[in-house]
Amino acid sequence: MKFVFSISVLVRALLLSALFALSTHAQAQTDPLPSWNAGQAKQAIVNFVHDTTDQASPKFVPPAERVATFDQDGTLWVEQPVYAQVRYILDRVPALVKVKPELATVEPFKTVLSGNGAAIATLTTPDFETLAMATLTGLSVEQFSAQVKAWLATSRDPRWDQPYTALTYLPMQEVLDFLRTSGYKTYIVTGGGQDFVRAYAQAVYGIPPEQVVGSAVGTTFGYDEDGKPLLTKSPKLLLNDNNAGKPEGIHLMIGQRPRMAVGNSIGDRQMLEYTKAGDGVRLSMLVLHDDAKREYAYGPAQGLPASNVGTFTQALYEQADKQGWTVISMKNDWKKVFAFD
Amino acid sequence: MKFVFSISVLVRALLLSALFALSTHAQAQTDPLPSWNAGQAKQAIVNFVHDTTDQASPKFVPPAERVATFDQDGTLWVEQPVYAQVRYILDRVPALVKVKPELATVEPFKTVLSGNGAAIATLTTPDFETLAMATLTGLSVEQFSAQVKAWLATSRDPRWDQPYTALTYLPMQEVLDFLRTSGYKTYIVTGGGQDFVRAYAQAVYGIPPEQVVGSAVGTTFGYDEDGKPLLTKSPKLLLNDNNAGKPEGIHLMIGQRPRMAVGNSIGDRQMLEYTKAGDGVRLSMLVLHDDAKREYAYGPAQGLPASNVGTFTQALYEQADKQGWTVISMKNDWKKVFAFD
């Protein structure tokens, strides 16, 4: 008895000292955001996570309420010069015309098939909606997912000659990891297609399909020729996850107001307003693309060149200032932009 | 060195033997489904969980794909003689008329206010839709949730004189717990109102709001008189989560085919078909209410009395048999129905 007792005391002492050494070591070593320069933006994230996850903090948030939402295009990965999904839709047209040859002589398919960049650039929004419905619907959800994955495996961004999935921002990947390690559920809330993003969100961001909220067409339940049940993507927009559609989509799909939200354009405004208006500590952030050298520079906030893709107006910049949102300067706040840099 | 080594060997041996004792003890003691009688249904659940979570099993399912979906009314809690949400809607009418007195003389509000049960029973489906839209929309999502919670705190089921939230089936609560302990995400997929169920799903079932899929009206983003952003429930049905709407809602909200699904009526048929049609091991189950003494008996499958609430036809019963779904007999499979029994 005496022997066992003394052993256990000894073991406990050894274990405690080992744990202590380990934890001091970990604290001294680990910066959760190594690709961020010291500054307001990095500090805002670190403070937010500390304040909401430290049991001793008066602003502590229980794990079940730790929800963080991220726009995708321009916030988690590159959106210039055109959204990846736009390239996907254009790239799908030849395969579509193979199946439906009658489309080859019909606009806007004819123009896309011509490969004439200048002509393609003149396509209107209704043209584009026609292309989107033709390429994104009428097939089963499994077929669609397989087509997107196949495209991602072979297509390359023209500027960096990288797969699109490599064009995610390393600093934002670190934020996603840091939040998850701190008990947050991380969601993508995108104006892009929900099923499109789901096809790669787990592999690229560690975000499972149920945590992707996006614009969505409905599906129709039915049976294939063997009587096997299947869901077919139907050509009817069910959710337009832009502007006011973002908080509306968040309520539908998540049912809780986020504690943190990050965007980069006027399409994210309502999501950031809704997030910041909640009680307790809330963090709303905007990525400002002010780094033409390492990525792109566009606004037109702060005198940056105007852009139709990911418009960030001066009014949005001023609203951020007034409402206590944090603007992330790509140029100043990010030590590194891409993992391949 | 020698001393430390021998201590560590000793400690390891002690720890191993302690762990071994603990685990054999746990295995011998713990039945994850103590309110279930031994039988096919219980065995089907135990086998399913074992086959899909044992790393050595050829049917192993990675944790990210462990999705189980449950109908609510009649599957997780009592739905007879009328759905709890129907009682809620009728109970809300007096408060609604206080705010909008002009409704007092308008049908169907007038009939509901009369309190005449026989007259209320004659209300048509369009009448009921009018009542639903009037009581469930036009207010903020937070106001709605607060009203539902307040109602649940005071209302009582007339048969057992219990809060509605006490009328959940203990055996199904055990299945939810067993699945979650085994790394499954448990979802409610209900024809009832998504926001209605979200108001209590965490407290009653341990299911967070983002894991409740249900029929839903849209919301409209706007600002209150102080300029604070808010979401108002709008009187337009966005998702009808019944029949084919169940697998469609599952795809929209979860984005994965369930591994397991449980229902109790013809409204769950497509969800069970869709689930069972997936690859690998899938479990589809139906609760048969054949226990008038402890709960209710209705079908009309197996010669049970017909019912408009939770109809379980003989054709559904035969489909279950043909497609390898498991029917749970409340009478035979459940040792105990309610925790308060």
HADDOCK unambig.tbl for C-alpha pairs under 7 A between the chains (distance, minus, plus):
assign (segid A and resid 209 and name CA) (segid B and resid 254 and name CA) 6.44 0.50 0.50
assign (segid A and resid 209 and name CA) (segid B and resid 255 and name CA) 5.35 0.50 0.50
assign (segid A and resid 210 and name CA) (segid B and resid 253 and name CA) 6.12 0.50 0.50
assign (segid A and resid 210 and name CA) (segid B and resid 254 and name CA) 4.23 0.50 0.50
assign (segid A and resid 210 and name CA) (segid B and resid 255 and name CA) 5.66 0.50 0.50
assign (segid A and resid 219 and name CA) (segid B and resid 248 and name CA) 5.83 0.50 0.50
assign (segid A and resid 220 and name CA) (segid B and resid 248 and name CA) 6.65 0.50 0.50
assign (segid A and resid 221 and name CA) (segid B and resid 244 and name CA) 5.68 0.50 0.50
assign (segid A and resid 221 and name CA) (segid B and resid 248 and name CA) 6.49 0.50 0.50
assign (segid A and resid 228 and name CA) (segid B and resid 277 and name CA) 6.74 0.50 0.50
assign (segid A and resid 229 and name CA) (segid B and resid 273 and name CA) 6.70 0.50 0.50
assign (segid A and resid 229 and name CA) (segid B and resid 274 and name CA) 5.66 0.50 0.50
assign (segid A and resid 229 and name CA) (segid B and resid 277 and name CA) 6.73 0.50 0.50
assign (segid A and resid 244 and name CA) (segid B and resid 221 and name CA) 5.68 0.50 0.50
assign (segid A and resid 248 and name CA) (segid B and resid 219 and name CA) 5.84 0.50 0.50
assign (segid A and resid 248 and name CA) (segid B and resid 220 and name CA) 6.65 0.50 0.50
assign (segid A and resid 248 and name CA) (segid B and resid 221 and name CA) 6.49 0.50 0.50
assign (segid A and resid 253 and name CA) (segid B and resid 210 and name CA) 6.12 0.50 0.50
assign (segid A and resid 253 and name CA) (segid B and resid 253 and name CA) 6.06 0.50 0.50
assign (segid A and resid 254 and name CA) (segid B and resid 209 and name CA) 6.44 0.50 0.50
assign (segid A and resid 254 and name CA) (segid B and resid 210 and name CA) 4.25 0.50 0.50
assign (segid A and resid 255 and name CA) (segid B and resid 209 and name CA) 5.33 0.50 0.50
assign (segid A and resid 255 and name CA) (segid B and resid 210 and name CA) 5.67 0.50 0.50
assign (segid A and resid 273 and name CA) (segid B and resid 229 and name CA) 6.70 0.50 0.50
assign (segid A and resid 274 and name CA) (segid B and resid 229 and name CA) 5.67 0.50 0.50
assign (segid A and resid 277 and name CA) (segid B and resid 228 and name CA) 6.73 0.50 0.50
assign (segid A and resid 277 and name CA) (segid B and resid 229 and name CA) 6.73 0.50 0.50
